[in-house]
Amino acid sequence: MAIPHFHAALVATATALALSACGGSSSSGSRPSADATPPGVSAPDTNTPPPSTMATSANVRVLSNRADLISAGDALIETIAPAGSTLTSLSLNGQTLNPNPVQARANNRSMGVVSGLNVGLNTLVATFSNGQRATTSIRNHPNGGPIFSGPQIQPYRCQEAAVDAQCNQPVEISWLYRSSNPLTPDLQAYDLDNPATDVAMTTTDAGVQVPFIVRVEVGYQDRDQYRIATLFQPGEDWQPWAPQAQWNRKLLITHGGSAGVSYTPGRAPTQDYAGTIPSDVPGLQTLAGDSPTFALGRGYMVMSTALNNNGHNVNLVTQAESMMMAKELIIEQFGELRYTIGTGCSGGAIAQQQVANAYPGIYQGIIVQCSYPDSWTTAIQIGDYHLLRGYLEQPQKWAPGVVWNPLQFAAVEGHALPVNAIVADEAFFGAARPDHDCPGITDEQRYDTTNNPDGVRCGLFDPMINIFGARQPEVWSANEQLLGRGFAGIPLDNVGVQYGLASLQQALITPDMFIDLNRKIGGFDVDINPSSERLRADTPALRNVYRSGGVNDASHLAEVAILDLRGPDPGIAHDAFHSWTMRDRLIRSQGHADNQVIWFGPVPLIGDTTYTTQGLLAMDRWLSQVEADTRELPLAQKIVSDKPDDLQDRCTPASGLSGPDGVSIPVVGTIFNAPLSPLTGLLNPLTGALNQLLLNPVQDQLCGTPLVQFLVQTRFGTPRTVAGEPLITLTNKCALKPLNPLDNYGVIPFSEAQWAALQDIFPEGVCDYSQPPVDFEASKTWLGYGSAEQVITGGSKLNAAPMFSGAGWASPSFNEGLFGHKP
């Protein structure tokens, strides 16, 4: 999530101080190959068809996506001829394609891009020389969407260059290059007609050396922008079956921070910390870590969509849909992928973790920084901060004899200092209001409770109406009754929450303070205005936020490699405990968290300025070992068993001083690249033994102490954990139990009058966190929410992916994790 301007300077200053103290920046030079394979396992041959394609019967495969989710009128196709025969013709919807786009290619496969697909169902028939025929169905969708996200939000203002109401426009190509001048680390504009003379060379992880020239493609899909960047040799041919040699067929997806709603296209994010660390401070994002540029130099393709920027679009379904469409485009234009890695901080971490869980196969690995698990349990925390501030910072609301001090504020807020609640509330809460200023909507169009009740609602909940559903008539506000329709439901609740309970138990506050707080805390109405009544979650929104994956329960993350990069947060609204919240959710859902690694470091929020590039190298080694593992084992088991031995939790950057990826100094970066440096080969056995025998055990003991976790790692909590909820924080509405005077209410006894007051405040009972959350159900994968014309509220499971489709998304070892099926 983004940091407001008046606090952004605090982050910038902290990061700059950490950098200046150590006198360096992150390294983003070329590195040798990290594609190590386990002993006795061969790396895959990317030019030879997998054994399953050596069929005795004819077959047509749709490579670029599921055959029922194709968009923009074309698809990358492969035909499999029966033994001893060849493809003789291909027809689309009864018409022979001439010339035939599918031809025998130099990679020993018959491939081609079939264009001209109609919107809707298409039939593709391949005829072979032995008389056999193979038929497949392809369902094509408009380039402007939707595919499975349901009716799109309206009104929507397209960009100026759009050629239609779906915001389509011709693709724009630009060029960048890296200078050989070390004083200009950022990529510079490159002119094909007047080439720069200071172009640096780069060596990819496959050992291919080329000039560091980058082709950047910007276009529009799903009514919003996408961006694809890759090393490119101008003037050289590139076909999906014959890509240029410098591409390693790996994809890095960048994301954006914050949380927001837009009714107009945005800009696709390009940095690790886009939307969190200010972009208006020159060079700051690069200094904090620049894995996208580093990845380009190693041969990765780097892609992003505006819709996967959580600050632009909080809807996890359209986030997933946009990335699916962009991946399809990449495969059709550039070729098949080996695996996909995500990177992003704050809201960028939210997008990765919730999409990876709800739409498995989008990523094979994710690198999350300054992370939150999802948007909608985070919303509970932010909403509680706002309510608490509305009482704690308003002394006129305190009962006679009740006096609070700032440290007591922090105690009930779950933090060491009250600044965290202030920053989080000021930064994020306003975005929930329906009269919030959102891009694409004029003042005249925007909702106003009194003057424009039929206006466009710009709050975070409103674009989620396909997922959450509309509020039921029995709870309609006056404006909903006037309009004859319910607004989007709110899946948040604070009925029965005993704010400040742990503080009371620890005698940090008195019974009178506890009673006064809980009597006056209140809630919100549907327009996010303060209400004296507690907030009750709407039906069916509460159930749907769970089943959609809007609350990320981690039910479907076992087949994803997760690297969480984390630094301390003294009060900048990116609480360190969220990394361990995600760990608890993984353990709850799968019995372990062995597919998650947490690297903690001293730089605020981000851990270390080298972590994003080091993390990419480590994730690459992890996934390359899974890719090379052809054993008949479940993918989830491979993710754990193929994790490199050196890839473990870090308490400090010292654990990564030397390893398979080189010798690295915190903040400075890698100074010797493995395996080229003889020094690395000498140091690795020594530092590896030192880590295993001494450093790691000492750090584990030290970082396992509550005092270090609290004061150094700033693993604080939330108002709900103070109220008794476990760190897993999955409860948007709690089950209730009767008030019981035998429960722990601290050492200060309640008087009869005080207990009667508490009964009056909680007539329905109080939260029982030993019980499952109300309306909880495990999240479902690959839910669809209808078409452009018809919504399926709450979503329904898409049909099983058609056979022999979508295999171009990843190497065969990852096929089990694509769309939840084996192609």
C-alpha positions in Angstrom: 0.0 0.0 0.0 1.2 3.5 -0.6 2.5 5.9 2.0 1.0 9.4 2.2 3.2 12.3 1.0 3.9 13.6 4.5 5.1 10.2 5.7 6.8 9.2 2.4 9.6 11.6 3.3 10.1 9.5 6.4 10.6 6.3 4.4 12.9 8.1 1.9 15.0 9.6 4.7 15.3 6.3 6.5 16.3 4.4 3.3 18.7 7.2 2.3 20.4 7.1 5.7 20.8 3.4 5.6 22.4 3.7 2.1 24.7 6.5 3.0 25.8 4.8 6.2 27.1 1.8 4.2 28.3 3.8 1.2 26.9 1.9 -1.7 24.0 0.8 -3.9 22.6 -2.5 -5.2 24.5 -4.3 -7.8 22.6 -5.0 -11.1 25.4 -6.2 -13.3 25.4 -9.4 -15.4 25.5 -12.7 -13.6 26.4 -16.2 -14.9 23.9 -19.0 -15.0 22.0 -19.9 -11.9 20.2 -22.8 -13.6 21.7 -25.5 -11.5 20.0 -28.9 -11.6 19.9 -31.6 -8.9 22.4 -34.4 -9.2 21.3 -37.1 -11.6 18.5 -34.9 -13.1 18.9 -33.4 -16.6 17.9 -29.9 -17.5 14.9 -29.9 -20.0 15.6 -29.7 -23.7 13.5 -26.8 -24.8 13.6 -27.7 -28.5 12.4 -31.3 -28.3 8.7 -32.0 -27.8 7.9 -33.6 -24.4 7.4 -37.3 -24.5 3.7 -37.0 -24.3 3.6 -35.3 -27.7 5.0 -38.4 -29.5 1.5 -39.6 -30.1 0.1 -42.4 -32.3 -3.1 -40.4 -32.8 -3.6 -36.9 -34.2 -3.8 -34.0 -31.8 -4.2 -30.2 -31.8 -2.9 -28.2 -28.8 -3.6 -24.7 -27.8 -0.4 -23.5 -26.2 -0.9 -19.8 -25.3 -3.8 -20.2 -22.8 -6.7 -22.4 -21.8 -8.6 -23.0 -25.1 -11.7 -21.6 -23.5 -10.1 -18.4 -22.3 -8.4 -17.1 -25.4 -8.6 -13.4 -26.3 -7.9 -11.0 -29.1 -8.6 -13.4 -31.9 -5.5 -15.5 -32.1 -3.8 -18.4 -30.4 -0.4 -20.2 -30.6 -1.2 -23.8 -31.9 0.8 -27.0 -32.1 -0.3 -30.0 -34.1 0.8 -33.5 -33.3 0.9 -35.8 -36.3 0.4 -39.5 -36.0 3.6 -41.5 -36.6 4.6 -41.5 -40.2 2.3 -38.7 -41.3 2.3 -35.0 -41.7 -0.1 -32.1 -41.5 -1.8 -31.5 -44.8 -4.4 -28.8 -44.0 -5.9 -26.7 -41.2 -9.4 -25.3 -41.2 -11.1 -22.7 -39.0 -14.9 -22.8 -38.7 -15.1 -24.8 -41.9 -12.8 -22.6 -44.0 -9.4 -24.0 -45.0 -6.6 -21.7 -43.9 -4.4 -20.9 -46.9 -1.5 -20.4 -46.3 -1.5 -22.8 -43.4 -0.1 -20.9 -40.4 1.1 -24.1 -38.7 4.3 -25.4 -40.3 7.2 -27.7 -39.3 9.7 -25.5 -37.5 13.4 -25.7 -36.8 12.6 -26.8 -33.2 11.2 -30.0 -34.6 7.6 -29.0 -33.8 4.7 -28.0 -36.0 3.6 -24.7 -34.7 1.9 -21.5 -35.7 -0.3 -18.6 -34.7 -3.9 -19.0 -35.8 -5.6 -15.6 -36.3 -9.1 -14.5 -37.3 -10.9 -16.3 -34.4 -14.5 -15.1 -34.0 -15.7 -13.9 -30.6 -17.3 -17.0 -29.1 -16.8 -20.6 -30.0 -14.5 -21.6 -32.9 -13.7 -25.0 -34.3 -10.2 -25.8 -35.5 -9.7 -29.0 -37.6 -6.3 -30.4 -38.6 -6.1 -33.1 -41.3 -3.1 -35.3 -41.7 -1.6 -37.3 -44.6 -2.8 -40.6 -43.3 -6.4 -39.3 -43.3 -6.7 -38.8 -39.6 -8.3 -35.6 -38.4 -8.0 -33.8 -35.0 -10.5 -31.2 -33.8 -10.3 -28.7 -31.0 -12.7 -25.9 -29.8 -11.4 -22.5 -29.0 -13.6 -19.9 -27.2 -12.3 -16.4 -28.1 -13.1 -13.2 -26.1 -12.7 -9.5 -27.1 -9.3 -7.9 -26.4 -11.1 -5.3 -24.3 -12.5 -8.1 -22.0 -14.1 -9.3 -19.9 -13.2 -13.0 -20.0 -14.3 -14.3 -16.6 -14.6 -11.2 -14.4 -18.2 -10.4 -15.3 -19.7 -7.0 -16.2 -17.1 -4.3 -16.2 -17.4 -1.2 -14.0 -19.1 1.8 -15.6 -18.8 4.6 -16.6 -15.3 4.2 -17.9 -13.2 6.9 -19.5 -10.7 5.6 -22.0 -7.3 7.1 -22.8 -7.2 9.8 -25.5 -5.6 7.6 -28.1 -8.3 4.8 -27.7 -10.0 3.8 -31.0 -13.1 2.3 -29.4 -15.1 2.1 -26.1 -13.1 -0.8 -24.9 -9.9 1.3 -24.8 -8.1 -0.6 -27.6 -5.3 1.3 -29.3 -2.4 0.4 -31.6 0.7 -1.0 -29.8 3.5 1.5 -29.2 7.2 0.3 -29.3 10.0 2.2 -27.6 13.6 1.4 -26.9 15.9 1.7 -23.9 19.5 0.9 -23.2 21.9 0.6 -20.3 24.9 2.9 -20.5 28.4 1.7 -19.9 28.8 4.7 -17.7 28.4 3.5 -14.1 27.1 6.9 -13.0 23.9 6.4 -15.1 22.5 3.2 -13.7 18.9 3.8 -14.9 17.9 2.8 -18.4 18.2 5.5 -21.0 16.2 6.2 -24.2 17.6 4.5 -27.3 17.2 5.8 -30.8 17.3 3.1 -33.5 18.1 5.8 -36.2 20.9 7.3 -34.1 22.3 4.5 -31.9 24.0 5.5 -28.7 27.8 4.8 -28.5 27.9 3.9 -24.8 25.7 0.8 -24.8 26.8 -1.7 -22.1 27.1 -5.4 -22.8 25.3 -7.9 -20.7 25.6 -11.7 -20.3 22.4 -13.6 -19.6 22.1 -16.5 -17.2 22.5 -18.8 -20.2 25.8 -17.2 -21.1 24.6 -15.3 -24.1 26.3 -11.9 -24.5 24.4 -9.1 -26.2 24.2 -5.3 -26.1 21.9 -4.2 -23.2 19.2 -2.9 -25.5 15.6 -3.3 -24.4 12.4 -3.3 -26.5 9.4 -1.9 -24.6 5.9 -2.7 -25.9 3.0 -0.8 -24.4 -0.6 -1.7 -25.4 -4.1 -2.2 -24.0 -6.0 -5.3 -23.0 -9.0 -5.6 -20.7 -9.5 -1.8 -21.1 -6.2 -1.0 -19.4 -2.5 -0.8 -20.1 0.1 -3.6 -20.3 3.9 -3.3 -20.7 6.3 -5.9 -21.9 10.1 -5.3 -21.9 12.8 -7.6 -23.1 16.4 -7.6 -24.3 16.2 -7.3 -28.1 18.7 -7.3 -31.0 17.3 -4.8 -33.4 17.0 -6.1 -37.0 17.0 -9.7 -35.9 14.0 -11.9 -36.4 12.0 -13.2 -33.4 9.2 -15.8 -33.7 7.5 -17.7 -30.9 9.0 -21.0 -32.1 12.4 -19.3 -32.7 13.0 -16.6 -30.1 16.2 -14.6 -30.0 18.9 -16.4 -28.1 19.2 -14.0 -25.2 15.7 -14.7 -23.9 15.8 -17.3 -21.2 12.0 -17.9 -21.5 11.5 -16.7 -17.9 9.0 -14.0 -17.0 9.1 -11.5 -14.2 5.9 -9.6 -13.4 6.0 -6.3 -11.5 3.1 -4.9 -9.4 2.1 -1.7 -7.7 1.4 -0.7 -4.1 -1.4 1.0 -2.2 -5.2 0.2 -2.7 -7.5 2.1 -5.0 -10.2 2.2 -7.6 -10.0 3.8 -11.1 -12.6 4.3 -13.8 -9.9 5.0 -16.4 -6.8 3.3 -17.6 -3.6 3.7 -15.6 0.1 3.0 -16.1 1.6 -0.4 -15.8 4.1 -0.4 -12.8 7.7 -1.0 -13.6 9.6 -1.2 -10.2 9.8 -3.5 -7.2 8.5 -0.8 -4.9 6.2 1.0 -7.3 3.4 2.8 -5.4 5.2 2.5 -2.0 8.6 4.2 -2.2 8.2 7.6 -3.8 9.0 7.8 -7.5 9.4 11.6 -7.5 12.8 11.3 -5.6 15.3 10.6 -8.5 17.0 7.3 -8.1 15.4 6.3 -4.8 13.5 3.3 -6.1 16.6 2.1 -7.9 18.7 2.4 -4.8 16.1 0.5 -2.8 16.4 -2.4 -5.3 15.9 -2.8 -9.0 15.3 -6.4 -9.8 13.4 -5.7 -13.0 16.5 -4.1 -14.7 18.7 -6.8 -13.2 16.3 -9.4 -14.6 16.4 -7.9 -18.1 20.1 -8.1 -18.1 19.9 -11.8 -17.2 17.6 -12.5 -20.1 14.2 -12.3 -18.4 11.1 -10.8 -20.0 9.5 -8.2 -17.6 5.8 -7.6 -17.8 3.2 -5.7 -15.9 -0.4 -4.6 -16.3 -2.1 -1.5 -14.9 -4.8 -3.8 -13.5 -2.3 -5.7 -11.3 -1.4 -2.4 -9.6 -3.4 -2.7 -6.4 -3.3 1.0 -6.0 -5.1 1.4 -9.3 -7.4 -1.7 -9.1 -8.1 -3.5 -5.8 -10.2 -6.3 -7.6 -8.2 -9.6 -7.4 -10.3 -11.1 -10.3 -9.4 -8.4 -12.8 -5.9 -8.5 -11.5 -5.7 -12.2 -12.4 -7.6 -11.7 -15.7 -5.3 -9.0 -17.0 -2.1 -11.0 -16.2 -3.6 -14.1 -17.8 -4.3 -12.1 -21.0 -0.8 -10.5 -21.0 0.8 -13.9 -20.6 -1.2 -15.3 -23.5 0.0 -12.4 -25.6 3.6 -13.0 -24.7 3.4 -16.7 -25.7 1.7 -15.9 -29.0 4.2 -13.2 -29.8 7.5 -14.3 -28.2 7.2 -18.0 -27.3 6.5 -20.5 -24.5 7.5 -19.8 -20.9 9.5 -21.8 -18.5 8.2 -20.2 -15.4 6.8 -16.9 -14.0 8.0 -15.0 -10.9 6.2 -12.0 -9.3 7.7 -9.1 -7.5 6.1 -6.2 -5.6 5.8 -4.4 -2.2 2.8 -3.6 -0.1 -0.2 -3.7 -2.4 2.1 -5.4 -4.9 2.5 -8.2 -2.4 -1.2 -8.3 -1.8 -1.9 -8.8 -5.5 0.7 -11.6 -5.7 -0.4 -13.5 -2.7 -4.1 -13.3 -3.3 -3.9 -14.0 -7.0 -1.5 -16.9 -6.5 -4.0 -18.5 -4.1 -7.2 -17.8 -6.1 -5.9 -18.3 -9.6 -3.0 -20.8 -9.4 -0.7 -21.0 -12.4 -0.4 -17.3 -12.9 2.9 -17.5 -11.0 5.3 -20.4 -10.2 7.2 -18.2 -7.6 6.5 -14.9 -5.9 8.9 -12.4 -4.2 6.8 -10.3 -1.8 8.2 -7.2 0.0 6.7 -5.2 2.9 3.8 -7.6 2.5 0.2 -8.0 3.5 -1.7 -11.3 2.9 -4.7 -9.7 1.2 -6.8 -6.5 1.0 -9.8 -7.5 3.1 -8.3 -8.7 6.4 -6.0 -5.6 6.1 -9.2 -3.6 5.7 -10.3 -4.8 9.2 -7.1 -3.5 10.6 -7.4 -0.1 8.9 -11.0 0.2 9.8 -10.3 -0.5 13.5 -7.6 2.2 13.5 -10.0 4.8 12.2 -12.6 3.8 14.8 -10.1 3.9 17.6 -8.7 7.2 16.6 -12.2 8.6 16.5 -12.5 7.8 20.2 -8.9 7.9 21.6 -7.9 11.2 20.0 -11.2 13.0 21.0 -10.9 13.6 24.8 -14.4 15.2 24.8 -15.8 11.7 24.2 -14.1 10.2 27.2 -16.3 9.6 30.3 -15.6 11.6 33.4 -12.6 10.2 35.2 -11.3 8.4 32.1 -8.0 9.7 30.8 -5.9 8.1 28.1 -2.2 8.8 27.2 -0.6 8.1 23.8 1.2 4.9 25.0 -2.2 3.5 26.0 -3.5 4.5 22.6 -0.7 2.3 21.1 -1.4 -0.5 23.5 -5.0 -1.0 22.3 -4.0 -0.4 18.7 -1.5 -3.3 19.0 1.7 -1.2 18.4 4.5 0.3 20.3 3.6 3.9 19.3 0.4 5.5 18.1 2.0 6.8 14.9 1.3 3.6 13.0 -2.4 3.9 13.4 -2.2 7.6 12.3 -0.2 6.8 9.2 -2.3 3.8 8.2 -5.6 5.6 8.7 -4.5 8.8 6.9 -3.0 6.8 4.0 -5.7 4.2 3.4 -9.0 4.7 5.1 -10.3 7.5 2.8 -10.1 5.2 -0.2 -13.0 3.2 1.3 -15.4 6.1 1.1 -17.8 6.2 -1.8 -17.3 10.0 -2.3 -13.6 9.5 -2.5 -11.9 11.2 -5.5 -11.1 8.4 -8.0 -9.5 8.7 -11.4 -11.9 8.8 -14.4 -14.9 10.3 -12.5 -15.7 14.0 -12.4 -17.0 15.8 -9.4 -20.4 15.9 -11.1 -20.5 12.2 -11.6 -19.3 11.1 -8.2 -21.7 9.9 -5.5 -22.8 12.4 -2.8 -25.1 11.2 0.0 -27.3 14.2 -0.3 -26.9 15.8 -3.7 -26.1 12.8 -6.0 -27.3 9.5 -4.4 -27.3 7.9 -7.9 -23.7 9.0 -8.6 -20.7 6.7 -9.2 -19.4 5.3 -5.9 -15.6 5.4 -5.8 -15.0 3.4 -2.6 -13.0 0.2 -2.5 -16.0 -2.0 -1.9 -18.1 -0.8 -4.9 -16.0 -2.3 -7.8 -16.2 -5.6 -5.9 -20.0 -6.0 -6.4 -19.6 -8.9 -8.8 -17.7 -10.7 -6.1 -19.3 -9.5 -2.9 -22.8 -9.1 -4.2 -25.3 -6.3 -3.4 -26.7 -5.6 0.1 -30.0 -7.2 1.0 -33.2 -5.1 1.1 -33.7 -5.5 4.9 -30.5 -3.5 5.6 -30.9 -0.9 2.8 -30.1 2.7 3.6 -32.4 5.6 2.7 -30.5 6.1 -0.6 -30.7 2.4 -1.5 -34.4 2.4 -0.9 -34.7 5.5 -3.0 -32.8 3.9 -5.9 -34.4 0.5 -5.4 -31.1 -1.4 -5.4 -28.5 -2.3 -2.9 -24.9 -1.0 -2.9 -22.0 -3.4 -2.8 -21.9 -5.4 0.4 -19.2 -4.8 3.1 -17.6 -8.0 4.4 -16.3 -6.4 7.6 -17.7 -6.7 11.1 -16.9 -5.7 14.7 -19.9 -7.1 16.6 -18.6 -8.7 19.9 -15.0 -7.4 19.5 -13.6 -6.5 22.9 -11.2 -3.7 22.0 -8.2 -3.4 24.4 -8.8 -6.8 26.1 -5.1 -7.7 26.3 -4.3 -4.3 27.6 -6.9 -4.7 30.3 -5.5 -8.2 31.2 -2.0 -6.6 31.5 -3.4 -3.8 33.6 -2.3 -1.2 31.1 -5.8 0.2 31.1 -8.5 0.2 33.8 -12.0 -1.4 33.6 -13.5 2.0 33.2 -11.3 2.8 30.2 -12.1 -0.7 28.7 -15.9 -0.1 29.2 -15.9 3.4 27.9 -13.9 2.5 24.8 -16.1 -0.4 23.9 -19.3 1.5 24.6 -18.3 4.4 22.2 -16.2 2.6 19.5 -19.2 2.3 17.1 -18.9 1.3 13.4 -19.7 2.6 9.9 -22.7 2.8 7.7 -22.7 1.8 4.0 -21.4 5.3 3.1 -18.5 4.7 5.5 -19.7 7.4 7.8 -19.3 6.9 11.6 -22.2 5.1 13.3 -22.9 4.6 17.0 -23.9 1.0 16.1 -21.3 -1.6 15.6 -20.7 -2.7 12.0 -22.4 -5.9 10.8 -21.0 -7.7 7.8 -23.4 -7.8 4.9 -24.8 -11.0 3.3 -23.7 -12.5 1.0 -20.5 -10.4 1.0 -19.1 -12.1 4.0 -19.3 -15.6 2.6 -18.1 -14.4 -0.8 -15.0 -12.6 0.5 -13.8 -16.0 1.8 -14.8 -18.3 -1.1 -13.4 -15.8 -3.7 -10.0 -15.7 -2.0 -10.5 -12.0 -1.1 -9.5 -13.2 2.3 -6.4 -15.2 1.5 -6.6 -18.4 3.6 -3.6 -19.9 1.7 -5.6 -23.0 0.7 -3.9 -23.1 -2.7 -0.4 -21.9 -2.2 1.4 -25.2 -1.8 2.5 -25.3 -5.4 4.0 -21.8 -5.3 7.5 -20.9 -4.1 7.3 -17.9 -1.8 10.1 -15.5 -0.7 9.1 -12.8 1.7 11.5 -9.8 2.1 10.9 -7.9 5.2 12.4 -5.0 7.2 11.3 -3.4 10.5 8.5 -0.9 10.5 8.6 1.5 13.4 5.3 3.0 12.4 4.9 3.4 8.6 1.9 1.2 8.2 3.6 -1.9 6.8 3.6 -4.1 9.9 6.4 -6.7 10.0 4.1 -9.3 11.6 2.2 -9.8 8.3 5.0 -12.1 7.0 4.4 -14.4 10.0 0.6 -14.1 9.6 1.1 -15.6 6.1 3.2 -18.3 7.6 0.5 -19.2 10.1 -2.1 -19.4 7.3 0.2 -21.7 5.3 0.6 -24.0 8.3 -3.1 -24.0 9.0 -3.9 -24.9 5.4 -1.1 -27.4 4.5 0.4 -28.4 7.7 3.8 -26.6 7.1 5.2 -23.5 5.6 8.2 -25.1 3.9 7.4 -23.3 0.6 7.8 -19.9 2.3 11.2 -18.3 3.1 11.4 -15.0 5.1 14.4 -12.8 4.8 14.5 -10.2 7.5 17.0 -7.3 7.4 17.6 -3.9 9.1 16.6 -1.5 6.4 13.0 -0.2 7.2 10.3 -2.1 5.3 12.5 -3.7 2.7 15.1 -5.5 4.8 18.1 -4.7 2.6 18.6 -2.9 -0.7 20.2 -6.0 -2.2 17.3 -8.3 -1.3 15.3 -8.0 -4.4 18.2 -8.9 -6.7 19.5 -11.6 -4.4 15.9 -12.9 -4.0 15.5 -13.2 -7.8 18.7 -15.2 -8.1 17.6 -17.5 -5.2 14.1 -17.9 -6.6 15.5 -18.7 -10.0 17.7 -21.5 -8.6 14.7 -22.8 -6.7 12.4 -22.9 -9.7 15.0 -24.2 -12.1 15.5 -27.2 -9.8 11.8 -27.9 -9.7 11.7 -27.5 -13.5 14.5 -30.1 -13.9 12.8 -32.6 -11.5 11.0 -35.2 -13.7 10.1 -37.5 -10.8 6.5 -38.6 -10.6 5.8 -36.6 -7.5 3.1 -34.0 -6.7 4.2 -30.4 -7.6 3.8 -29.3 -4.0 6.2 -32.0 -2.8 8.8 -30.9 -5.5 8.5 -27.3 -4.4 9.6 -28.3 -0.9 12.1 -31.0 -1.7 13.8 -29.0 -4.5 14.3 -25.9 -2.5 18.1 -25.2 -2.4 19.6 -26.1 1.0 21.1 -22.6 1.4 17.7 -20.9 0.9 16.6 -20.5 4.5 15.0 -17.8 6.7 17.3 -14.9 7.4 17.4 -12.9 10.6 19.9 -10.5 9.2 21.6 -10.1 5.8 24.8 -11.7 7.3 23.3 -15.1 6.4 23.7 -14.3 2.7 27.3 -12.9 2.7 28.4 -15.8 0.5 26.5 -18.4 -1.4 25.9 -20.0 -4.8 25.0 -16.6 -6.3 28.3 -14.9 -5.2 29.8 -12.9 -2.4 27.5 -10.2 -1.3 27.8 -7.2 1.1 24.6 -5.8 2.7 23.4 -2.6 0.9 26.5 -2.7 -1.4 25.4 -5.8 -3.3 27.3 -8.7 -5.0 31.0 -8.1 -5.4 32.0 -11.5 -6.8 29.7 -13.3 -9.2 29.5 -17.1 -8.9 30.8 -19.2 -10.5 33.3 -16.9 -12.3 35.1 -15.7 -9.3 37.7 -18.2 -7.8 37.2 -16.4 -4.5 33.6 -17.4 -4.4 34.5 -21.0 -4.8 36.9 -20.7 -1.9 34.6 -18.8 0.3 31.4 -20.8 -0.2 32.4 -24.0 1.7 33.8 -21.9 4.5 30.8 -19.5 4.8 28.4 -22.3 4.3 29.8 -24.3 7.2 30.0 -21.1 9.3 26.3 -20.4 8.6 25.2 -23.9 9.4 27.3 -24.5 12.5 27.4 -21.0 14.1 25.7 -18.0 12.5 22.3 -19.5 11.7 21.8 -21.3 15.1 22.8 -18.1 17.0 20.6 -15.9 14.9 17.7 -18.4 15.2 18.0 -18.3 19.0 18.4 -14.6 19.1 15.5 -13.8 16.7 13.3 -16.4 18.4 13.2 -14.4 21.6 10.0 -12.3 22.1 12.1 -9.2 23.1 14.0 -9.2 19.8 10.9 -10.0 17.8 9.1 -7.0 19.4 11.9 -4.4 19.6 14.1 -5.3 16.6 11.8 -7.0 14.1 8.8 -4.8 15.2 6.5 -7.8 15.2 3.6 -5.9 16.8 -0.1 -6.7 16.3 -3.4 -5.2 15.4 -6.4 -4.0 17.4 -7.9 -7.4 16.8 -4.9 -9.3 18.2 -5.2 -7.2 21.3 -8.9 -8.1 21.4 -7.9 -11.8 21.4 -7.7 -12.9 17.8 -4.7 -15.1 16.9 -1.9 -13.8 14.7 -3.4 -15.7 11.7 -6.2 -12.9 11.6 -8.6 -14.7 9.3 -11.8 -13.5 11.2 -13.8 -10.9 9.4 -16.8 -11.7 11.6 -16.3 -13.7 14.8 -18.5 -16.3 16.4 -20.0 -15.1 19.7 -20.1 -16.6 23.2 -21.9 -15.3 26.3 -20.0 -12.9 28.6 -18.4 -14.9 31.4 -17.0 -13.2 34.5 -14.7 -16.2 34.9 -12.9 -15.3 31.7 -9.6 -13.4 32.0 -10.4 -9.7 32.5 -7.2 -8.9 34.4 -6.2 -8.4 38.0 -8.5 -5.5 38.6 -11.9 -6.8 39.5 -15.1 -5.4 37.9 -17.7 -4.0 40.2 -21.3 -5.1 39.8 -22.1 -1.8 38.0 -19.1 -2.2 35.6 -20.1 -5.8 34.8 -23.7 -4.7 34.1 -22.3 -2.0 31.8 -20.3 -4.6 29.9 -23.4 -6.8 29.5 -25.3 -3.8 28.1 -22.5 -3.2 25.6 -22.4 -6.8 24.5 -26.0 -8.1 24.6 -25.3 -10.8 21.9 -22.0 -11.9 23.5 -18.4 -11.4 22.7 -16.0 -12.9 20.2 -15.0 -16.5 20.6 -11.8 -16.9 18.6 -11.6 -20.6 19.3 -14.5 -21.1 16.8 -14.3 -20.7 13.0 -15.1 -17.3 11.6 -18.8 -16.8 10.7 -19.6 -17.9 7.1 -16.0 -19.1 6.6 -15.3 -21.5 3.8 -12.1 -22.4 2.1 -11.3 -20.3 -0.9 -12.1 -21.7 -4.4 -9.8 -21.5 -7.4 -10.5 -20.2 -10.9 -14.0 -18.7 -10.2 -15.8 -16.9 -13.0 -18.1 -14.0 -12.4 -20.0 -14.0 -15.7 -19.9 -12.2 -19.0 -20.1 -8.6 -20.1 -23.9 -8.8 -20.0 -24.6 -11.1 -17.1 -23.1 -11.4 -13.6 -22.6 -14.5 -11.6 -22.6 -13.0 -8.1 -20.0 -14.7 -5.8 -18.6 -16.6 -8.8 -18.9 -20.2 -10.0 -16.1 -22.6 -10.7 -14.9 -22.5 -14.3 -15.2 -25.7 -16.2 -12.2 -27.9 -16.2 -9.5 -26.6 -18.5 -9.8 -28.2 -21.9 -7.3 -31.0 -22.5 -4.1 -30.2 -24.3 -4.3 -26.4 -23.7 -2.3 -23.9 -21.8 0.9 -25.9 -21.7 2.9 -22.9 -23.0 2.5 -21.2 -19.6 5.3 -23.2 -17.9 7.7 -26.1 -18.3 6.1 -29.6 -17.9 7.2 -30.0 -14.2 4.8 -27.1 -13.3 1.8 -28.4 -15.4 0.0 -29.7 -12.3 -0.1 -26.1 -11.0 -1.6 -24.7 -14.1 -5.4 -23.9 -13.7 -5.5 -26.6 -11.0 -5.2 -29.5 -13.5 -2.7 -31.5 -15.5 -2.9 -30.6 -19.2 
